[in-house]
Each structure stands twice: as structure tokens, then as C-alpha cells.
């Protein structure tokens, strides 16, 4: 697993990448929990390089 951080326009993007291809979609409770913690927007997707979960937070 790796975590990537970026910032732009007083917002931070946090991405967690599993690096394990073929994983199913994340638990449906994850995104509402991120929103409850203050994420402006968040999402999840899968690709050849693994599953990503991301969130954008105001700084």
C-alpha cells in the first residue's frame, strides 16, 4: 500500500493505492465515513495497478 499527497488551491488530495490488481470495490461504508470526517469529495476506483481510495480536503 502507498499513500500519495498533493495540494492545490488550499485543498489537499490524499490517495491510498493498494497495488494489488483485481480487488473488488471498497466497502460501501468507507466513502460516507470520509465525508463525515470533512472530505469535500471522495471516491474509489480499480485499475490494473490496484484499488484507489481518494479524498479532497480543504486546508
Residue, then its C-alpha position, 0 to 999 in steps of 0.5 A: x500500500x502507498x499513500x500519495x499527497x498533493x495540494x492545490x488551491x488550499x485543498x489537499x488530495x490524499x490517495x491510498x493505492x493498494x497495488x494489488x490488481x483485481x480487488x473488488x470495490x471498497x466497502x460501501x461504508x468507507x466513502x460516507x465515513x470520509x465525508x463525515x470526517x470533512x472530505x469535500x469529495x471522495x471516491x474509489x476506483x480499480x485499475x490494473x495497478x490496484x484499488x484507489x481510495x481518494x479524498x479532497x480536503x480543504x486546508 
